[in-house]
Amino acid sequence: MSGRFGRMEIPRSSEDVERISQEVSEEYGEEHHHHHEGEALSLEDAVATAVHMLSHLEAQLASIAGTLREMDSKLSSLSKYLGVLAKLLLLKEVKSGELRERLVREIVEALSE
């Protein structure tokens, strides 16, 4: 972990988990050295550290979920506009008055949503 407010690193292998655990233990030990001089990291401290890390993970997942909702909305709009574009191109080629009217109605409906 690079500093107190650094970007959270997601472990991809057991070596990454081990390295990050060691860094967290060292960082936590430095921050709370005056409380635990000479003691190993206790289970309570390890759980507190894990809870802290999970809260960061939860915040990141919430951010990702928001981004996914935004992307879904934009993809839906893109799909709608591509459909309108396809109908406009088709309208240019269609000679039948009835079919042209139907295409125009569908285009207007799609753009009115």
C-alpha positions as CSV (number, residue, x, y, z in Angstrom):
1,M,0.0,0.0,0.0
2,S,1.6,3.3,-1.0
3,G,0.7,5.7,1.7
4,R,-2.4,6.2,3.8
5,F,-4.7,7.3,1.0
6,G,-3.1,5.4,-1.9
7,R,-5.1,3.4,-4.4
8,M,-6.3,0.1,-3.1
9,E,-4.7,-2.9,-4.9
10,I,-6.8,-6.0,-5.6
11,P,-4.7,-9.1,-5.1
12,R,-4.6,-11.5,-8.1
13,S,-2.6,-14.3,-6.6
14,S,-1.7,-15.8,-3.2
15,E,1.7,-14.0,-3.4
16,D,-0.2,-10.7,-3.8
17,V,-2.3,-11.5,-0.8
18,E,0.7,-12.4,1.3
19,R,2.6,-9.2,0.2
20,I,-0.4,-6.9,0.9
21,S,-1.1,-8.6,4.3
22,Q,2.6,-8.0,5.2
23,E,2.3,-4.3,4.1
24,V,-0.9,-3.8,6.1
25,S,0.7,-5.5,9.1
26,E,3.7,-3.3,8.9
27,E,1.7,-0.1,8.3
28,Y,-0.7,-1.0,11.2
29,G,2.2,-1.8,13.4
30,E,3.9,1.5,12.7
31,E,0.7,3.5,13.3
32,H,-0.1,1.7,16.6
33,H,3.5,0.9,17.7
34,H,3.0,2.8,21.0
35,H,0.1,0.5,21.9
36,H,1.7,-2.8,21.1
37,E,5.4,-2.5,21.6
38,G,7.0,-5.9,21.2
39,E,3.6,-7.7,20.6
40,A,2.6,-9.5,17.5
41,L,-0.5,-8.3,15.7
42,S,-3.4,-9.6,17.7
43,L,-6.4,-11.3,16.3
44,E,-8.5,-8.2,17.3
45,D,-6.1,-5.9,15.4
46,A,-6.1,-8.2,12.4
47,V,-9.9,-8.3,12.3
48,A,-10.0,-4.5,12.7
49,T,-7.6,-4.2,9.8
50,A,-9.6,-6.6,7.7
51,V,-12.8,-4.7,8.4
52,H,-11.1,-1.4,7.4
53,M,-9.9,-3.0,4.2
54,L,-13.4,-4.4,3.5
55,S,-14.9,-0.9,4.0
56,H,-12.6,0.4,1.2
57,L,-13.6,-2.6,-0.9
58,E,-17.3,-1.8,-0.3
59,A,-16.8,1.8,-1.4
60,Q,-15.0,0.7,-4.5
61,L,-17.7,-1.8,-5.4
62,A,-20.4,0.9,-4.8
63,S,-18.5,3.1,-7.2
64,I,-18.2,0.3,-9.8
65,A,-22.0,-0.4,-9.5
66,G,-22.7,3.3,-10.1
67,T,-20.5,3.3,-13.1
68,L,-22.1,0.2,-14.5
69,R,-25.6,1.7,-14.1
70,E,-24.4,4.8,-15.9
71,M,-22.9,2.7,-18.7
72,D,-26.1,0.7,-19.0
73,S,-28.1,3.9,-19.4
74,K,-25.7,5.1,-22.1
75,L,-25.7,1.8,-23.9
76,S,-29.5,1.8,-23.9
77,S,-29.5,5.3,-25.4
78,L,-26.9,4.3,-28.0
79,S,-28.9,1.3,-29.0
80,K,-32.0,3.5,-29.4
81,Y,-30.2,6.0,-31.6
82,L,-28.6,3.3,-33.7
83,G,-32.1,1.9,-34.3
84,V,-33.3,5.4,-35.3
85,L,-30.3,5.8,-37.6
86,A,-31.0,2.4,-39.2
87,K,-34.7,3.4,-39.8
88,L,-33.6,6.7,-41.3
89,L,-31.3,4.9,-43.7
90,L,-34.1,2.4,-44.5
91,L,-36.5,5.3,-45.0
92,K,-34.2,6.7,-47.7
93,E,-34.5,3.5,-49.7
94,V,-38.2,2.6,-49.1
95,K,-40.6,3.6,-51.9
96,S,-43.9,2.4,-50.3
97,G,-45.8,5.2,-48.8
98,E,-47.4,3.1,-46.1
99,L,-44.1,1.6,-45.0
100,R,-42.5,5.1,-45.0
101,E,-45.3,6.4,-42.8
102,R,-44.8,3.5,-40.4
103,L,-41.0,4.1,-40.3
104,V,-41.5,7.9,-39.6
105,R,-44.0,7.1,-36.8
106,E,-41.5,4.7,-35.2
107,I,-38.7,7.2,-35.5
108,V,-40.8,9.9,-33.9
109,E,-41.8,7.6,-31.1
110,A,-38.2,6.6,-30.4
111,L,-37.1,10.2,-30.3
112,S,-40.0,11.2,-28.1
113,E,-39.1,8.7,-25.3
